[in-house]
Each structure stands twice: as C-alpha cells, then as structure tokens.
Amino acid sequence: MDAEVFKKIFLPYHQKLYRIAYRIVQDSMNAEDIVQDTFIKLWNKREELDNIENTEGFAIIILRNTCLGFLRKTKIDYNINYDL
C-alpha cells in the first residue's frame, strides 16, 4: 500500500478516532498523540492492510489498544510518584 492509498483510506477516520481516544483518556492532547501513534502503527503495518476487510474497525482496535497501553503506563507512572 502506498502513501496515497493509505491517506485515502485512513485519514477520513481521524475525527472518529480522536473522539474515541478522547472518551477513553479524557485529555485532548493525549488523545491527539494517541491518534498519531495509531496512524504510525497502521503505516508500519501497511503491507498487511490489503487483507483487512474492515479498515475502520481495524483502526479502532489499534486505537483502543494504544489507549489502554497509555492508561496502563500512566497508572504505573502515577503509582511510582505516590510511592515516593
């Protein structure tokens, strides 16, 4: 998949992905960072994406997992700060 096809398929999902990320992490800057990380992960998997029938669903799953990883990491960071 080249850059033009990737943009044509995935960029229209940006607003929806942002809204989902914002609902999960409750912070606009972190939500935007997570969306950008999601696009990077999708781009890195671009050779595998030709086999995906539901690209929107796949993007949402990647986003959800990225959000959960962020929350997990943030929770650990906060616990470390409280223990000091």
N, C-alpha and C positions, 0 to 999 in steps of 0.2 A: 504494500500500500504506500503510495507516495504522499507527499505533504498536502497536495491539493485535494485528493480524495479524503484524506484524514480530516482536513479542515471542513470539508463539505458535510461529512458525516457527523463529526463530534462537536464542532463549535455551536451548532444550534441548541445543544443540550446545556450550554454554560449556565444560563439563568436557572434552569431547573436544578442542576447540580448544586449551584450556590444556595438556593433556597433550602434544599435538603440538608446541606452541610451546616447552614446557619441554624436550622431547627435542632440539629444534633449537638453542636458545640456552643451555641448561644453567644457567638462573638463574630462580628463581621470580618475583622482582619484574619482571624484564624480560619474562618470559613473560606475566604478567598485563597489563602495559602493552600488549604486542603484541596480546593478545586484545581489549583495549578499543579499540585502534586499528582492528582488524579490524571490530569492530561499528560503529564510526563510518564506516568506508569502506562497509560494507554499507548502513547507513542512508542515506548520501549517494547510493547507487545504488538506493534503494528503488523508484523509478519503473520501473526496468529489470528488477527481480527477478520480475515477474509472468511473464516469458517464460522464466525459468530452470526447467528440469525437475528438476534435481538440486541443490537448495539446499544440502545438506550438502557436496557436492563443490565447489560454487562457493565456499562459505565457507572450505573448506580451502585452495583455491587462493589466495584473497585472503590468508589467514593465512600460507601458505608464502611468498608474495611479500613480505609485510610482514616476516617473519623474515629473509629473505635481504637485504632492504634494511637492516634493523637490523645484521646481521652485517657487511655491506659498510661501513656508516657507522662501526661500532665499530672495524673493522680499520683504516680510514683514520685515525680518531682516535688509535689506539694508535701507528700509524706516525709520526704527527706528533709525538707525545710522545717517541718514541725518537730522533727526529732532532734534538731539542733537545739 
